[in-house]
Amino acid sequence: MPRRIRSAWKTAAHGMRRMVEAIETAPLSLSTFILAFLGIILVRLFIEGGTSAYETESLHYMFFEFSHTFLFFLFAFLLFMPIVRIAGADSWSRAANLLLFGFLIIWTPPLIDVLVFQGERFWSFYELDSLRGLMSQFFTFFDDTPNMGITYGVRVEVALMTAALGGYAFFRSRNLLKALGVALLTYATFFVLGTFPSYIAILMLGMEKGFFAVTEFDVVGTMLAPSKLFGQDIVDPRMSLGSRLSIVYAILSALGVGALLYRMSKGTFLALLWNSRFPQVVWHGGLLFLGGALAMIFAGARPDFHFFEVLSILLLVMAIESAWFASVVGNDLADRAIDEATNPKRPLPTGDIPPRRYAEIGWAFFAVSLLFSAIVSFKAMLLILAYHGLAWVYSMPPLRLKRIPILATVLAALAGMAVLITGYSVLAPEADLGAVPFPILAFLFVAYAVTLPLKDFKDIAGDRADGVHTIPVILGEEKARLVVGTALFLCYAASPVVFREADLIVPAVLFGGLAFWSINRAQRSEKAWGTFRTLSGWNMLFATLYGISVAAILLR
């Protein structure tokens, strides 16, 4: 090779190395990543809208177009992150930076398709086929219908990304075999993404028909047929596909983000996990299911509980818990002084998570709760938004209404009722809440309000110092034990009257007695068997067991 050519090659390689290094080492935080990724997706949707001359579509359709697109590419991003690491990225943050830059290529497929098809009709989405058909397509670079499914634009995108990641692996390792392996893995991942709905349909139908007996027509019929979730019908096949896949991608992306966080920052992951307040996690899920049970008992809701309805319930649980986690973050940020005195093991006092990053995580949970709930039901999303509003005025300055006795309890109880009503409204979207007898709703509100002071016993010193007037602070520890324990016992004792079921008397007295005993026997010492810190957990167990007894007796 002539010296001049070798010199030019070295100069180009050096420039390429510097460019890749600059991309990989760019500053990256959770908030900047989310904004950049969201910006890429919005530009993609803008290009798609422009190339289709902004056809008039409903708000419902536009939402599912956004949720489907956003979650698809988020899921794709999570799948490609390990591949970039295998290819040679030195860290997960470097891999994220490089991949984020590479995702700019998703803007090109709609532009290429418009140029290629010159006004002819095309639909770029997925390849839907049987297992045998998919095996054939894998080795033939998809099928021979580029105007329907994996279009020319998408194929160019796949080819370029496959070559780019293979080239990056060679650039990093100088190992041709590794580069070919990364390229093959990249193509296989793209193929799975491009045919993903087929696997869902094959999984759904294969248990009954046999996986190789599921035909292309079965797959198309399953994924594009009108969607019916909890009595709400979606007829447009594009919306049906988008709504179904939004549910699946949301769940998979949430699991993927959790796994990635564990790999990138195990300390942060574990700090969030141990700080989740497990009794409240169970309680929020229980309120959601209680609302659904009320819909079935009093509003006559009869959900089918088919595959996508079950996944929708799981997604709604994830939305509710994300809302709870967001409220935990806000409360912890506002209660730093209290936690340093009485909860020193929480993330901020220990320094496990810096305040700014903790706030970013809280906003991420907030956004996830709204997006996931909206995929299931817009009404559910509005109720969760109300939950956030109640949590904000309860915990955060300047209002910080948790300092005001009685009002604080009412606000917290209303937040719990918002979760209950969410479960009710999803299972019975056409039913009015008035179908549930008012005494039962009032009883549930009061019962939840009575349990709220349980969490305050462990924080007496910190709350008193911060001017938060909880029941234990106002009455003192001993009087508060007696008042809260008696109130809780009376709630259990009143339940047979409220539900008009004499068979509940024995379990009501049993669990009410256990609740009273646990409150009055709890110890402040962390070494004791029953402590103030575990008080909420024990009473959650009693309430859950009693709730099972109520359901078994009422639904027999």
VOGU-3710 file (C-alpha; in Angstrom, 3 decimals, decimal comma):
1> mprrirsawk> 0,000/0,000/0,000  1,505/3,412/-0,975  2,674/5,585/1,918  0,183/8,352/1,051  -2,765/5,943/1,227  -1,525/4,467/4,505  -1,215/7,948/5,946  -4,737/8,889/4,844  -6,071/5,648/6,323  -4,367/6,330/9,666
11> taahgmrrmv> -5,695/9,897/9,704  -9,240/8,701/8,989  -8,996/5,978/11,631  -7,707/8,464/14,183  -10,537/10,879/13,360  -13,073/8,072/13,646  -11,650/7,027/17,009  -11,864/10,589/18,323  -15,456/10,953/17,105  -16,543/7,678/18,719
21> eaietaplsl> -14,757/8,647/21,929  -16,526/12,023/21,971  -19,917/10,359/21,512  -19,294/7,725/24,178  -18,015/10,159/26,825  -20,713/12,816/26,416  -22,362/13,791/29,754  -25,425/11,631/30,366  -27,955/11,710/33,183  -31,374/10,116/33,502
31> stfilaflgi> -33,159/13,341/32,623  -30,954/14,161/29,615  -31,314/10,609/28,313  -35,118/10,670/28,634  -35,386/14,050/26,911  -33,035/13,039/24,091  -34,771/9,699/23,547  -38,208/11,324/23,645  -37,010/13,945/21,170  -35,850/11,249/18,733
41> ilvrlfiegg> -39,237/9,501/18,949  -41,214/12,720/18,489  -39,172/13,635/15,405  -39,834/10,131/14,015  -43,586/10,598/14,569  -43,408/14,069/13,010  -41,734/12,633/9,899  -44,311/9,851/9,665  -47,116/12,383/10,019  -45,594/14,618/7,373
51> tsayeteslh> -45,105/11,816/4,866  -48,765/10,806/5,278  -49,900/14,418/4,761  -51,194/14,511/8,358  -54,259/12,399/7,787  -57,051/13,221/10,217  -56,972/10,736/13,075  -58,644/10,556/16,462  -56,846/11,500/19,657  -57,197/7,865/20,760
61> ymffefshtf> -55,395/6,697/17,618  -52,655/9,313/17,989  -52,043/8,276/21,603  -51,601/4,603/20,699  -49,394/5,603/17,776  -47,174/7,436/20,262  -47,253/4,776/23,000  -46,605/1,951/20,543  -43,743/3,777/18,810  -42,137/5,017/22,024
71> lfflfafllf> -42,314/1,673/23,818  -41,229/-0,322/20,757  -38,054/1,709/20,388  -37,452/1,709/24,146  -37,700/-2,087/24,132  -35,381/-2,180/21,108  -32,914/0,108/22,893  -32,848/-2,207/25,901  -32,233/-5,245/23,676  -29,377/-3,567/21,820
81> mpivriagad> -27,604/-2,252/24,926  -25,972/-5,634/25,757  -25,008/-6,070/22,106  -23,162/-2,737/22,124  -21,369/-3,835/25,292  -20,407/-7,126/23,635  -19,217/-5,180/20,607  -16,725/-3,285/22,730  -18,237/-0,400/24,736  -16,277/-0,062/27,976
91> swsraanlll> -19,279/0,746/30,195  -23,070/0,837/30,162  -23,103/4,641/30,041  -20,797/4,625/27,006  -23,004/2,015/25,352  -26,095/4,147/26,041  -24,469/7,248/24,516  -23,344/5,411/21,394  -26,668/3,674/20,892  -28,616/6,888/21,471
101> fgfliiwtpp> -26,602/8,544/18,717  -27,124/5,515/16,461  -30,895/5,691/17,007  -30,979/8,796/14,821  -31,208/6,315/11,962  -34,857/5,628/12,838  -35,724/8,898/11,105  -34,731/7,500/7,699  -37,181/4,608/6,947  -40,311/6,734/6,320
111> lidvlvfqge> -38,318/9,128/4,123  -36,843/6,275/2,068  -40,257/4,637/1,667  -41,830/7,854/0,390  -39,067/8,216/-2,198  -39,272/4,552/-3,253  -43,039/4,157/-3,496  -43,718/7,560/-5,109  -47,291/7,902/-3,898  -48,125/4,200/-3,952
121> rfwsfyelds> -49,805/2,882/-0,800  -47,596/1,104/1,718  -47,852/0,121/5,390  -44,674/-0,185/7,407  -45,196/-2,207/10,553  -44,357/-5,933/11,129  -44,110/-9,250/9,332  -46,886/-11,579/10,516  -46,317/-15,244/9,694  -46,249/-18,800/11,007
131> lrglmsqfft> -43,153/-20,349/12,583  -42,198/-22,038/9,328  -42,703/-18,834/7,408  -40,576/-16,883/9,874  -37,750/-19,408/9,584  -37,771/-18,897/5,841  -37,890/-15,117/6,142  -34,905/-15,066/8,483  -32,636/-16,471/5,770  -34,134/-14,396/2,920
141> ffddtpnmgi> -33,970/-10,948/4,581  -37,731/-10,871/5,165  -40,365/-11,633/2,538  -41,078/-10,400/-1,010  -43,808/-7,853/-0,084  -41,829/-4,699/0,796  -44,940/-2,517/0,509  -46,553/-4,299/3,470  -44,712/-5,020/6,695  -40,924/-4,656/6,580
151> tygvrveval> -40,580/-2,038/3,842  -37,510/-0,968/1,866  -36,843/1,826/4,352  -36,793/-0,563/7,287  -34,585/-3,019/5,398  -32,050/-0,285/4,699  -32,150/0,641/8,397  -31,548/-2,978/9,422  -28,684/-3,388/6,955  -26,962/-0,160/8,014
161> mtaalggyaf> -27,267/-0,859/11,750  -26,075/-4,427/11,296  -23,031/-3,215/9,364  -22,419/-0,366/11,840  -22,390/-2,572/14,937  -20,309/-5,216/13,184  -17,869/-2,486/12,099  -17,763/-1,055/15,628  -16,931/-4,496/17,026  -14,085/-4,852/14,497
171> frsrnllkal> -12,938/-1,288/15,201  -12,706/-2,109/18,914  -11,300/-5,633/18,759  -9,649/-6,017/15,350  -11,237/-9,482/15,435  -13,131/-10,338/12,249  -14,862/-13,352/13,795  -16,192/-11,250/16,688  -17,369/-8,582/14,249  -19,297/-11,157/12,212
181> gvalltyatf> -20,812/-12,596/15,405  -21,984/-9,140/16,552  -23,412/-8,440/13,091  -25,325/-11,735/13,118  -26,631/-11,039/16,636  -27,703/-7,555/15,557  -29,584/-8,881/12,541  -31,265/-11,600/14,632  -32,424/-8,977/17,148  -33,818/-6,792/14,379
191> fvlgtfpsyi> -35,593/-9,810/12,938  -37,206/-10,660/16,264  -38,354/-7,057/16,673  -39,729/-6,950/13,137  -41,739/-10,144/13,634  -42,539/-9,787/17,331  -46,367/-9,865/17,127  -46,148/-13,250/15,414  -44,539/-14,794/18,496  -47,257/-13,384/20,754
201> ailmlgmekg> -49,984/-14,905/18,587  -48,124/-18,221/18,274  -47,675/-18,323/22,049  -51,378/-17,584/22,608  -52,674/-20,132/20,093  -49,892/-22,704/20,181  -50,840/-24,206/23,533  -54,176/-25,243/22,042  -53,412/-25,869/18,369  -49,749/-26,761/18,474
211> ffavtefdvv> -47,090/-24,148/17,753  -46,337/-25,326/14,210  -50,063/-25,610/13,453  -50,595/-21,856/13,891  -50,892/-20,355/10,406  -50,153/-16,917/9,017  -53,910/-16,229/8,913  -54,221/-17,164/12,588  -51,493/-14,685/13,453  -53,014/-11,878/11,381
221> gtmlapsklf> -56,481/-12,549/12,770  -55,250/-12,567/16,371  -53,190/-9,373/16,218  -55,285/-7,216/13,866  -58,783/-8,256/14,938  -60,884/-5,693/16,860  -59,589/-5,338/20,401  -61,886/-5,591/23,411  -60,480/-4,714/26,812  -62,882/-4,550/29,751
231> gqdivdprms> -65,857/-3,707/27,569  -64,033/-1,064/25,485  -63,926/-1,869/21,765  -61,206/-0,807/19,308  -62,196/-1,608/15,723  -59,372/-0,013/13,685  -56,771/-2,778/13,073  -53,904/-0,315/13,424  -55,170/0,797/16,822  -55,856/-2,803/17,835
241> lgsrlsivya> -52,288/-3,764/17,031  -50,906/-0,628/18,678  -52,900/-1,048/21,890  -52,026/-4,735/22,254  -48,338/-4,209/21,609  -48,208/-1,124/23,853  -49,304/-3,344/26,729  -46,685/-6,006/25,965  -43,826/-3,582/25,296  -44,639/-1,574/28,434
251> ilsalgvgal> -44,331/-4,637/30,664  -41,185/-5,915/28,936  -39,584/-2,455/28,954  -40,275/-2,018/32,673  -38,621/-5,367/33,390  -35,738/-4,471/31,082  -35,179/-1,080/32,734  -35,129/-2,772/36,131  -32,582/-5,341/34,954  -30,444/-2,634/33,330
261> lyrmskgtfl> -30,534/-0,478/36,470  -29,425/-3,486/38,504  -26,484/-4,053/36,138  -25,513/-0,382/35,902  -26,014/0,611/39,541  -26,797/-2,242/41,898  -26,639/0,106/44,888  -29,320/2,401/43,469  -31,537/-0,528/42,542  -31,336/-2,076/46,012
271> allwnsrfpq> -31,802/1,288/47,738  -35,033/1,846/45,790  -36,187/-1,694/46,483  -35,639/-1,557/50,256  -37,189/1,922/50,408  -40,413/0,929/48,638  -42,334/0,389/51,920  -43,463/-3,140/51,127  -46,696/-3,005/53,204  -47,822/0,028/51,202
281> vvwhggllfl> -46,894/-1,693/47,952  -49,194/-4,563/48,922  -51,835/-2,146/50,170  -51,979/-0,195/46,892  -52,298/-3,381/44,876  -54,954/-4,590/47,288  -56,985/-1,387/46,915  -56,875/-1,766/43,127  -58,149/-5,342/43,284  -60,734/-4,380/45,909
291> ggalamifag> -62,109/-1,797/43,492  -62,322/-4,465/40,805  -64,106/-6,810/43,222  -66,668/-4,091/44,023  -67,283/-3,669/40,287  -67,946/-7,391/39,929  -70,187/-7,592/43,016  -72,260/-4,420/42,658  -71,938/-3,294/39,010  -72,193/-6,740/37,428
301> arpdfhffev> -68,802/-6,472/35,697  -67,863/-9,738/34,010  -64,429/-9,373/32,400  -63,243/-12,138/30,079  -59,748/-12,238/31,581  -58,281/-13,215/28,227  -54,563/-12,884/27,521  -54,461/-9,124/26,941  -56,886/-8,333/29,761  -54,659/-10,203/32,200
311> lsilllvmai> -51,641/-8,285/30,903  -53,646/-5,045/31,202  -54,310/-5,750/34,871  -50,601/-6,400/35,414  -49,780/-3,135/33,619  -52,280/-1,234/35,758  -50,720/-2,678/38,914  -47,339/-1,448/37,650  -48,854/1,996/37,026  -50,319/2,167/40,543
321> esawfasvvg> -47,073/1,059/42,155  -45,126/3,573/40,039  -47,461/6,290/41,327  -46,753/5,125/44,874  -42,977/5,112/44,257  -43,207/8,658/42,850  -45,018/9,775/46,016  -42,344/8,066/48,143  -39,614/10,023/46,366  -41,450/13,320/46,832
331> ndladraide> -42,118/12,570/50,482  -38,485/11,595/51,118  -37,193/14,774/49,486  -39,492/16,871/51,660  -38,807/14,835/54,833  -35,012/14,751/54,766  -34,760/16,321/58,225  -37,244/13,823/59,698  -35,587/10,839/58,046  -32,138/11,787/59,302
341> atnpkrplpt> -33,559/11,510/62,830  -35,864/8,488/62,554  -35,191/6,735/59,214  -31,414/6,913/58,740  -31,358/3,903/56,404  -33,368/5,599/53,648  -31,531/6,543/50,416  -31,042/10,254/51,115  -29,701/10,012/54,701  -27,348/7,185/53,693
351> gdipprryae> -26,203/8,991/50,557  -26,924/5,928/48,412  -28,731/8,134/45,887  -27,870/11,841/45,381  -30,906/14,174/45,765  -30,865/15,321/42,130  -30,801/11,772/40,773  -33,470/10,764/43,278  -35,714/13,569/42,008  -35,131/12,431/38,409
361> igwaffavsl> -36,155/8,900/39,388  -39,302/10,297/41,010  -40,299/12,164/37,855  -39,629/9,018/35,813  -42,005/7,039/38,058  -44,566/9,828/37,676  -44,397/9,653/33,868  -44,497/5,839/33,849  -47,602/5,778/36,046  -49,483/8,070/33,654
371> lfsaivsfka> -48,325/6,370/30,449  -49,012/2,828/31,646  -52,444/3,693/33,056  -53,446/5,589/29,899  -52,664/2,514/27,782  -55,287/0,634/29,800  -57,814/3,439/30,305  -57,820/7,232/30,015  -60,131/7,350/33,025  -57,577/5,379/35,035
381> mllilayhgl> -54,902/7,860/33,990  -56,975/10,812/35,220  -57,597/9,093/38,556  -53,885/8,406/38,991  -53,203/12,039/38,123  -55,576/12,973/40,965  -53,612/10,605/43,213  -50,426/12,496/42,345  -52,119/15,814/43,098  -53,204/14,595/46,532
391> awvysmpplr> -49,739/13,194/47,253  -48,093/16,456/46,206  -50,176/18,798/48,386  -49,859/16,294/51,248  -46,049/16,091/51,241  -44,487/18,962/49,362  -43,954/22,618/50,258  -45,297/25,224/50,223  -48,594/23,605/51,308  -47,237/20,443/52,989
401> lkripilatv> -50,670/19,686/54,410  -49,421/16,626/56,293  -48,659/19,082/59,111  -52,365/19,692/59,697  -54,114/17,040/61,825  -57,251/15,365/60,416  -56,851/17,109/57,023  -53,661/15,133/56,436  -55,465/11,866/57,201  -58,383/12,803/54,935
411> laalagmavl> -56,055/13,601/52,018  -54,117/10,356/52,392  -57,362/8,373/52,612  -58,678/10,110/49,492  -55,517/9,066/47,638  -56,235/5,471/48,615  -59,830/5,826/47,420  -58,532/7,107/44,062  -56,690/3,794/43,668  -59,804/1,824/44,629
421> itgysvlape> -61,966/3,765/42,176  -59,361/3,119/39,466  -59,866/-0,619/39,840  -63,638/-0,154/39,828  -63,693/2,099/36,744  -61,478/-0,188/34,665  -63,582/-3,305/35,220  -66,884/-1,409/34,952  -66,159/1,515/32,585  -69,841/2,229/31,930
431> adlgavpfpi> -71,017/1,880/35,544  -71,495/4,689/38,032  -69,791/4,446/41,419  -73,271/4,905/42,892  -73,869/1,213/42,237  -71,801/0,549/45,377  -73,841/1,203/48,544  -72,681/4,420/50,215  -72,192/2,818/53,664  -69,620/0,447/52,160
441> laflfvayav> -67,680/3,279/50,499  -67,798/5,331/53,685  -66,654/2,342/55,719  -63,709/1,682/53,411  -62,697/5,349/53,552  -62,828/5,430/57,360  -61,039/2,071/57,697  -58,185/3,268/55,489  -57,968/6,570/57,375  -57,760/4,709/60,696
451> tlplkdfkdi> -54,783/2,618/59,513  -52,729/5,627/58,361  -51,398/6,665/61,814  -49,681/3,262/62,120  -46,761/4,548/60,056  -46,364/7,602/62,315  -45,407/5,824/65,544  -41,819/5,244/64,409  -41,421/8,920/63,378  -42,596/10,662/66,552
461> agdradgvht> -39,281/12,384/67,321  -38,651/13,537/63,752  -42,244/14,662/63,146  -42,287/16,647/66,406  -39,015/18,365/65,496  -40,287/19,216/61,991  -43,671/20,499/63,162  -45,713/17,633/61,676  -48,669/17,095/64,019  -49,558/13,423/63,670
471> ipvilgeeka> -51,846/11,590/66,106  -48,886/10,069/68,029  -47,263/13,527/68,262  -50,465/15,174/69,541  -51,582/12,486/71,986  -48,260/10,997/72,935  -47,196/7,432/72,320  -49,266/5,633/74,981  -52,576/7,448/74,437  -52,146/7,164/70,670
481> rlvvgtalfl> -51,698/3,400/70,990  -55,017/3,118/72,817  -56,929/5,470/70,491  -55,638/4,032/67,195  -55,910/0,414/68,414  -59,480/0,935/69,606  -60,504/2,713/66,388  -59,053/-0,094/64,297  -60,805/-2,755/66,399  -64,122/-0,895/66,003
491> cyaaspvvfr> -63,676/-0,830/62,215  -63,309/-4,604/62,175  -66,244/-4,998/64,572  -68,487/-2,761/62,443  -67,765/-4,604/59,192  -70,366/-7,380/59,675  -73,043/-4,693/60,058  -71,831/-2,742/57,011  -71,702/-5,858/54,811  -74,873/-7,280/56,418
501> eadlivpavl> -73,249/-10,652/56,963  -73,412/-12,288/60,404  -70,841/-14,920/59,437  -68,188/-12,183/59,493  -68,513/-11,636/63,251  -65,972/-14,281/64,308  -63,196/-13,310/61,824  -63,886/-9,607/62,467  -63,397/-9,984/66,221  -60,349/-12,227/65,694
511> fgglafwsin> -58,466/-9,908/63,346  -59,648/-6,777/65,137  -58,272/-8,193/68,360  -54,956/-9,013/66,690  -54,753/-5,462/65,330  -55,410/-3,944/68,775  -52,873/-6,279/70,400  -50,161/-5,564/67,804  -50,449/-1,791/68,263  -50,326/-1,908/72,035
521> raqrsekawg> -47,489/-4,435/72,154  -45,229/-2,827/69,537  -41,781/-1,793/70,758  -39,583/1,116/69,773  -36,416/-0,994/70,021  -35,256/-2,304/66,653  -34,208/-5,555/68,327  -37,714/-6,384/69,587  -39,885/-8,991/67,855  -42,707/-6,569/67,070
531> tfrtlsgwnm> -41,535/-2,996/66,430  -43,129/0,255/65,315  -41,259/-0,174/62,030  -42,988/-3,504/61,331  -46,380/-2,403/62,691  -47,803/-1,496/59,275  -46,642/-4,806/57,823  -48,336/-6,886/60,500  -51,594/-4,976/60,188  -51,416/-5,283/56,425
541> lfatlygisv> -51,250/-9,036/56,913  -54,270/-8,982/59,239  -56,264/-6,811/56,807  -55,354/-9,051/53,870  -56,392/-12,225/55,668  -59,629/-10,617/56,800  -60,267/-9,353/53,263  -59,869/-12,900/51,948  -62,383/-14,041/54,573  -64,848/-11,332/53,513
551> aaillr> -64,482/-12,221/49,822  -64,903/-15,935/50,500  -68,057/-15,357/52,544  -69,662/-12,739/50,267  -68,915/-14,564/47,009  -69,803/-18,069/48,163
//
